[in-house]
Amino acid sequence: MSLFQEHDQTVDWGRKGSQAVVTLACLFVVLTGMKIAANVLVPIVYAFFLAVLSYPLVRWMRRHRVPASLALGITMLVNLSVLAGLITVGVRLLISFWADLPRYLRGLEKYSNDAASWLEANGVAGAKASVSGMFDWNTFIGYAANQDVMSNLGGFLGTTFGTLATLLASLIMILIVMMFILMEAHGTHSRLQAVQLSGGPDFSGLMRSADDIQKYLGVKTLISALTGLLAGFWCWFFDLHYPLLWALLAFLFNYIPAVGSTAASIPAIVEALVQHGPGTAIFVAIGYGGINFCLDNFVQPTMLGNRFGISPLVVILSVIFWGWLWGPLGMFLAVPLTMVLKVLLDNNAEFQWISVAMAKKKVRHGEVEVAGYDLHLNEDETIGGGASTENPKRE
């Protein structure tokens, strides 16, 4: 029986329509609550995924007979050291760059005016007026010269954290929640089995997907670090003033699928343009494009394999959706959050079709294959490959 074979039974579309309206209304209420409670939910979500990423270190130390409390302390110290180092270096570099920002804006103003003059000389009437109307360089330069980067750091992260004080409080909350998640991680499988036996929901599908999410976060972190290292070396090779800042930016923004790497390259290209001219800017852009193309299309798929069957369109839409819901911070976890959502839908009979629609599709020998699903089933089988997104093995 094919997945797309027509059903014999008659569908009550009136009842289905009423259920759809109620479902959409409930979804609207849930999303509204998630948006309002972003200041609380976002730190908890980040703490959860950081705990998932850090748990292999705890597990490795426990297997080597390190006491549980010591293993937890070492893991928290490693996380705290990494976060403190990234924040300290990033803030210092941002303060230094902010002081030079007016000079870069003046360089951009010069290049934009030269480009407008060239266009007018080649028959494009009104090019100068159009460029002047699009960019008010005096306002930009005055804003950059009079503003303190520290006072705008929280605002740069979006309305989720808002101010710098809230940002620091949220970081403390993330570390505390992550510590307690790691404390409770050992024995979670047995506890969830007890919850199911006592009449609660079945979380087995979500637990089976934990390894997938853990591997994705680990590989993404490794690829992001490699992206930052190569981008920083490329910028240093062309004698840019802030190669370490652009390396850190490339590392962080690589977590945002589709658009993050491109956005991270823009400041380095602008600096190369202002500092060394169009030729160097072109070579910097080519370098960024080559790094991202090779890592995203060759290295990352090789390390991940075919386990993460989410459609590229769904990835892009997830970045837009989570960015709208939780601001820029939501974009960084767009794919892991979508993977969790896909698992929850996959284990719900009523909405499993949404999970199937989200899956990655491939045409092989004229036949459509959907990652994690078998489209050619027997009469007594149901669709779905469980929580794992890996293609099921066929005998």
N, C-alpha and C positions, 0 to 999 in steps of 0.2 A: 504494500500500500504506500502510495506517495504522500508526502506531507501536504501537498497542494491538491489532493483529490477532493472532489466535492462531497459534502456531507449529505446523507439521505434525509436526515430529520429536518423538520421545518423549524426555522428560527423565529422566535417571538421578538421582532424588532422593536415593538413598543416597550416591552420590558427591558430589552437591552439598552434602548435609548434612555430610559429612566435611570438605569444603573450607571450609564456613562455620565449623565448630568450630576448625579450624586457623587460619583468618583471625582469628577472635575472640581466640584465644590469643595470636597474634602481636601483635594490636592492644593487648591488655592489657599485654604485656611492653614495647611501645614507649611507651605512655602512662605506665607506671610509671617507665621510664627518663627520660622528659621531665619528670616531676614531681620526681624525685630530683635531676636535673641542672638545675633551674630557675635556680640562681644563676649558671650559666654560659650557659645557652641564652637567657634573657630579655635580658641585655645585648646579645648577638649579634643577636637578632631586632630589638631596638630600633635598633641600629646600622644594620642592613640597611634598615629602613624610613626612618630619617632620611637615609640616603644616597640612597635612591630619591627622597625629597622634595627633597633638596638638589641632585641632579644637574642639573636644568634650569638652575640658576645657573652651574654649571661649564660646561655646554654652551654657554650664551649667551656667556660670556666667551671661550671657545675660538673661537666663531664670529667674535667681534670681535677676533681675533688677540692675545688676552692669553696670555702664556706659561702652559704647563700648571701649572708649580709655583706661579706667582703666583695663578692662578685657584683652585687647590686651597687655598692659604693664605688667600685672601680668604673663600672659602666656609667654611672651618673657623673663621675669626675671627668671621664672622657667626653661625654656630651656637653658638660658645662664648659670644659676647656675649648672645645671646637666652637661652640656658640659665642663664648666670650672673645675668642681670637678673631672670628669673622666679624663680629660687631665692632670690636676695637679698631681693627685694620680698616674696615669699611668706612666707619665714621671719620677717621683721620684723613683718609684719602678723599672722602666727599668734601670735607671742610677745605682741604687744599685745592681741590678742583673747583669748588664754588668761588674761591677767590680769583681764579683765572677765567671764570665763565664769561665775564664781560668782554675779555679780549677775544674769546672764541666767537662770541656773538657779533662783535665788530668785524671779524674776518668773514663770517657768513654774510653780513650785510654787504660787504665789498663784493663778494662773489655773486650775490643775487643781483646787485646793481649792474655789475659787468655783464651778467647773462642777459638782463633786460635790455641793456644798451646794444648788445650783439643781436638780439631778436629784432629790435627796432631798426637796426642797420640793415637787416635782411628782410625787411618788408612787413614785420609784425607791428602794426600801429597800436599805440597805447600800451606797450609792454611795460614801460617804466611805471606808468600810473597804476596798472594792475598789480605789479609787484609791491609798490608802496602801499596800496590799499590792503593787500593780503597780510603784510608783516609790518607791524609798528615796532621797528627795531629800538627806537628810543625808550619805549615803554618796557620792552624786554630787558634791555641793558640796565635801566634804572631799577627794575625789580630785582635783577640778579645782584646788583651792587649794594642794595639797601637791606636785603633779607638775610637772616641767619639760617644756615642750613639745619642746625639743631632744632630750631623752632618749627621747621617744615618737614622734619623727618617722619613724624607720625602722620601728617597729612598726606605725604607721598605714599604711604602704605594704604591709604583709603580710609573710608569712614568706619571700617571695622574696629580699628584701634584708636583712631582719632588723634590723640595727643601723645606726647612723649612719655608722660607719666602713666598713661593707660598702657602704652606699649611695654614699659618695664614691668608693670603689674601683670600683664598678660604673659610675658616671658617667665615670670616666677610661677604663675599658675600652670603653665605648660610643664615646667620641670617637676612641680609637685605632683601633678596628675600622672605624668609619665612614670615617676618613681613608684607610685602606688599601683599602676597598671603592671609594671615589671614585678612588683612584689606578689601580685595575684596571678601572674601569668602561668606559673607552674601548677599543673593540675586543672587547668581550665577545661580541658576535654572531658574529664570525669565529672566536673561540676555541671557542665552543660547537659551531659547525659542524665544526671540526676534531675535537672530542671525538666527535661522532657518526660522522664518517668513520673514526675509529680504532676503532670498535666500541662506543662508549659509548652511553648513552641519548639520546633525542631531546628536547632542551629547547626546541624551537621554539615549542611551545604556551605554555610558561611565559614565554618572551621576548615573545610577542605580547600576553600579559596584563600585561606590565610597564607599558605606557602606561595601561591601565585603572587599575591600582593607584596609579600616579603621579598620575593625574588625580583619583582619589578622595581621596587624601591631601591634595592641594593644595586641592581644593574644600572638604573637611572642615575644613582649617586656616582657610581664609577664613571659612567659616560660623561656626566656633567663635570666631574673633576678633570677628566682628560680633555674635555672641550675647553675648560678654563685654562689649563696648562698650555695647550697648543695656541690658544688665542693670545694669551699673555706673551708667549715667546714670539709670536708673529708681530705683535705690536712693539715689543722690545727690539726686534730685528730692524724695524723701520724707524727706530729712534723716537717713539712717541713718549710723552712725558709721564703718562699714567698707565703703563702696561699692567701693573698689579691691580689697579682699579678695574680695568677692562677684563682682566682674567677673572676677578671675583664676580663681576657682572655677568660674564658668560656662563660661569658655574651656576649662579642662582637662576638666571633666566632660562637655562636649558631645561629646567623642570616644567616650564610652560610649553606644552606641545604646540607644534605648528608655527606659532608666532614669536615664541620667546627668544630663540636664537637670532632671528632677524632683528628684533628690537634691541638685543644686546650689542649688535654690531654697529648700530647707527652712531652712538657717541664716538666710538673709535674712528669710524670713517670721517666724521665731522672734524675731529682733532687732526687727522692726517691731512684733510683738505686745507684747513686753516694754517697748519704748521709747515707742511711740505709741498702743498699744491695738488692739483687734480691727479697727476700720475701716481703719486704715492697712495692717494685715497682709493684709486681703482685697484691697485695691487692689494691693499688692505681688505677691500671688499671681496676680491677674488679669493684671498686666503680664508676669510671667514666662511665664504660659501663652500670652498673645498673641504674645510674641516667639518662643517655641519653635514654636508652631503655624504662624506665618507663614513662618519661615525653613525649617522642616523640610518643610512641605507645599507651598510655592510657590517659594521662592528656590532651595533645594538641588535639587529635581527639575528645575528649569529649567536649572541649570548642569550637572548630571550627565547629563540626558537619560535614555534608556532603556538605558544601557550596563551597568548593574550589576544583573543579573537574579537577585538572591538573594531568596528568599521571606522575608516579614516574620517568619514563624514560625521560620525557620532563623536569622535575625538574633538573635532573642531567645534561642533555644537556644544559639547560639554565645557570647553574652555569659555565659550560665550556665556553659557548658562551659569556656571559657578562664579564667573567673574561678575555677572549681574547680581547674583545672590549675595556673595560675600566679598566683592571687590577684588583687587589684585591678589590678595592672599588666597582666595578661592581658586584662582587660575593655577596656582602651583600644585594643587592636589586634585585637579580636574579628572585626570585619568584614574588614580586610585579610588576616588569617590564614585566614579562611574562604574568601575569594576565591582565595587561593593553593591551598588544599585542593581547591576546586571545579575549578580548572584541572587539577591533577594527576589527579583522578578522571575528568575529561572526556577526558583523553588515555590512559586505560586502558580497554581494551575490556571487561574483566571487571567493572569497577566503574563504568562510565559511567552506569549506571542511577541510581546514587546522586546523580551530578551533575545528572541530569535531574530527580530528585525535589527537589533543593535550589533549582531555578530558580524565578523569579517567574512566576506564572501570571495570566492575564487572560482574562476572557470577553468576546468582542467579537462581536456579531451572532449570539449563540447558540453560538459556537465557542470552544474553549479554545485559547489561544495561550501558549506557553512561551518565555520570553525566551532567545534563542540557539539555539532548536531549531525544526525544521520537522516538524510531526506528520503531514504528508501527503507521503510520499516515493515515489519511483519504485522499481521492483523492484531496481535495481542501486545504490541509494544507501544510505548509512548515516546515522544520526542524528548530530546534533551540529553546532554552529556554530563548531568550533575553540575556541581559547582565548578569543576575544573573547566578551563577554557581550552584545554588541549584536545585535538581531534581524537575521537575514540579509535582504538585499534580494531581493525576488522579481521576476522579470522578467514 
